[in-house]
């Protein structure tokens, strides 16, 4: 049997049920297009997330600018053409090298409690405000045990790290005349330096529309809200909103 990883940090609730209910209604009224909708009041709970720090290198390959001026600017940006392992090339030739990355607090949800479409809410927390874990924070709130193992979450974190690294490499190289369409970024060494299990506060609400139930998630720290909605909904004022118990 695998040993459970204990949580290291927690972000306490900073907004109450009344505020969360108000945010939910504001979000709802901006999107409602039918009078026959029933909502359910918000409920608060702590949900677990993994955070990862990744330090390593990614490889890149790209066609160089075809003009000498563009090539010289790019070489200057890359430290004379030798930084990141790239060697000097003539205009129009491909080049490759390594790019160092350092990414802190890559967030990966540790629970399947809320739909994948709402996972963005986990990015809406200020992790600088995380406190050392204390069970006293859970005395008045339910909390979900993590069901996404760290081994799986670390693979997701590396995927996020690779995507972030590509954005960094692309922004730097295209600014100096590189060919963005020819850029290829691939993992070299992307080890996880550290990881933590943290509890974050979330308010969840549901509403029923045409025999389906949709979920809305609200950050219990920042009030940021992410919600599911039927495709094709029009933004117009609510009509006859029914509030459930």
C-alpha positions in Angstrom: 0.0 0.0 0.0 1.4 3.4 -1.0 2.1 5.8 1.9 0.0 9.1 1.6 1.9 12.3 1.3 1.1 14.7 4.1 0.0 18.3 3.2 2.6 21.0 3.8 0.6 24.1 3.4 -2.9 25.6 3.4 -4.6 28.8 2.2 -7.4 29.8 4.6 -10.8 30.9 3.4 -10.9 34.7 3.0 -14.4 35.1 1.6 -17.6 33.9 3.2 -20.6 32.2 1.8 -22.6 35.4 1.2 -19.8 36.9 -0.9 -19.4 33.6 -2.8 -23.1 33.5 -3.4 -23.1 37.1 -4.7 -20.2 36.3 -7.1 -22.0 33.2 -8.4 -25.2 35.2 -9.1 -23.2 38.0 -10.8 -21.5 35.4 -13.0 -24.8 33.7 -13.7 -26.8 36.8 -14.6 -24.2 37.7 -17.2 -24.8 34.5 -19.1 -28.4 33.3 -18.4 -30.6 33.0 -21.5 -33.5 30.9 -20.1 -36.0 31.5 -17.4 -36.3 27.8 -16.5 -33.1 27.5 -14.6 -32.6 26.3 -11.0 -29.5 27.1 -9.0 -28.1 25.5 -5.8 -26.5 27.5 -3.1 -22.7 27.5 -2.8 -20.8 25.1 -0.6 -17.2 25.6 0.6 -14.5 23.0 0.9 -10.7 22.5 0.8 -9.3 20.9 -2.2 -5.7 19.6 -2.6 -3.2 20.7 -5.3 0.4 19.7 -6.0 2.9 22.4 -6.7 6.2 21.7 -8.4 9.5 23.5 -8.9 11.3 22.5 -12.1 14.9 23.3 -12.9 16.6 22.1 -16.0 17.1 22.6 -19.7 15.1 22.3 -22.9 16.6 21.8 -26.3 15.6 24.0 -29.3 16.1 23.9 -33.0 15.3 26.7 -35.4 16.1 28.2 -38.8 18.3 31.2 -38.5 17.5 34.6 -40.1 18.4 34.7 -43.8 20.0 38.2 -43.5 23.3 38.8 -41.8 21.9 41.7 -39.8 19.2 39.5 -38.3 21.7 36.8 -37.6 24.0 39.1 -35.7 21.1 40.4 -33.6 20.1 36.9 -32.7 23.7 35.8 -32.0 24.0 38.8 -29.7 20.8 37.8 -27.8 22.3 34.3 -27.4 25.6 35.5 -26.1 27.6 35.6 -29.3 26.0 32.5 -30.8 27.4 30.1 -28.2 25.0 30.5 -25.3 22.6 27.6 -24.6 24.9 25.3 -26.5 24.3 26.9 -29.9 27.2 27.3 -32.4 27.6 30.1 -34.9 25.9 29.5 -38.2 25.6 31.3 -41.5 22.4 33.0 -42.5 19.6 30.6 -43.4 21.1 27.5 -41.7 19.4 25.7 -38.9 20.8 26.0 -35.4 20.2 24.3 -32.1 21.1 24.6 -28.5 19.9 24.3 -24.8 17.8 26.8 -22.9 17.9 26.8 -19.1 14.6 27.1 -17.2 13.6 27.7 -13.6 9.9 27.5 -12.9 8.4 27.7 -9.4 5.0 26.6 -8.2 3.6 24.8 -11.2 0.1 23.9 -10.1 -1.4 20.5 -10.8 -4.8 19.6 -9.3 -4.6 16.7 -7.0 -8.3 15.9 -7.1 -11.0 14.9 -9.6 -13.6 16.6 -7.4 -14.4 19.3 -10.0 -14.6 19.0 -13.8 -11.5 19.5 -15.9 -12.9 22.6 -17.6 -12.8 24.3 -14.2 -9.2 23.5 -13.3 -8.2 27.1 -14.2 -9.6 28.1 -10.8 -6.5 26.4 -9.2 -4.3 29.0 -11.0 -6.2 31.8 -9.4 -4.6 31.5 -5.9 -1.7 33.6 -4.6 0.6 30.9 -3.3 2.8 33.5 -1.6 0.0 33.6 1.0 0.2 29.8 1.8 0.5 29.1 5.5 2.0 26.0 7.2 -0.6 23.2 7.3 -2.6 23.0 10.5 -5.6 20.8 11.0 -7.3 23.6 12.9 -8.1 25.3 9.6 -10.3 22.2 8.7 -12.3 22.3 11.9 -15.3 23.9 10.1 -14.8 22.7 6.6 -14.8 19.5 4.7 -11.6 18.6 2.9 -11.0 16.2 0.0 -8.1 13.7 0.1 -5.9 13.7 -3.0 -6.6 11.1 -5.6 -4.1 12.1 -8.2 -0.7 10.5 -7.3 2.4 12.7 -7.3 4.0 10.4 -10.0 1.2 11.3 -12.4 1.1 14.9 -11.4 4.8 15.3 -12.0 4.4 14.3 -15.6 1.7 16.9 -16.1 4.0 19.5 -14.4 6.8 18.7 -16.9 4.3 19.2 -19.8 3.4 22.6 -18.4 7.1 23.4 -17.9 7.9 22.5 -21.5 5.0 24.7 -22.8 6.2 27.6 -20.7 9.8 27.1 -21.9 8.7 27.1 -25.5 7.0 30.5 -24.9 10.2 31.9 -23.4 12.4 30.6 -26.2 9.9 31.7 -28.9 9.6 35.2 -27.4 13.3 35.7 -27.2 14.3 34.3 -30.6 11.5 35.8 -32.7 12.3 39.2 -31.2 15.7 38.9 -32.9 14.6 37.7 -36.3 14.3 33.9 -35.8 11.7 31.9 -37.6 8.9 31.1 -35.2 7.3 28.5 -37.5 10.5 26.5 -37.7 11.1 26.6 -33.9 11.1 23.2 -32.2 11.5 22.9 -28.4 12.0 19.5 -26.8 12.9 18.3 -23.3 16.5 17.7 -22.3 16.5 17.5 -18.5 13.4 18.6 -16.7 13.8 17.1 -13.2 11.4 18.1 -10.4 13.4 19.9 -7.8 10.8 20.1 -5.1 7.1 19.4 -4.7 4.4 20.1 -2.1 0.8 19.1 -1.3 -1.3 22.2 -0.5 -4.9 22.7 0.4 -6.8 25.6 -1.2 -10.3 26.9 -0.4 -13.0 26.6 -3.1 -16.6 27.5 -3.2 -18.6 25.2 -5.5 -22.1 25.8 -6.9 -24.4 24.0 -9.4 -27.2 25.0 -11.7 -29.6 22.8 -13.7 -30.4 23.6 -17.3 -32.2 21.3 -19.8 -31.8 18.2 -17.7 -28.0 18.7 -17.2 -26.1 20.0 -14.2 -23.3 22.5 -14.5 -20.7 23.4 -12.0 -19.2 26.8 -11.0 -16.0 27.1 -8.9 -15.0 30.2 -7.0 -11.6 30.8 -5.3 -12.1 31.1 -1.6 -9.1 33.4 -1.5 -9.5 35.8 -4.4 -13.2 35.6 -5.5 -12.0 34.6 -9.1 -14.7 32.4 -10.7 -14.7 29.8 -13.4 -17.8 28.1 -14.6 -19.3 25.6 -17.0 -22.0 26.8 -19.3 -24.1 25.3 -22.2 -22.7 26.0 -25.6 -24.5 28.8 -27.5 -25.6 30.7 -24.5 -26.2 34.4 -25.1 -25.1 37.1 -22.7 -28.3 39.0 -21.6 -30.0 39.9 -18.4 -31.5 37.1 -16.3 -35.2 36.5 -16.4 -37.0 34.8 -13.6 -34.0 33.2 -11.9 -35.1 30.5 -9.4 -32.9 30.1 -6.3 -32.8 26.6 -4.8 -32.3 25.6 -1.2 
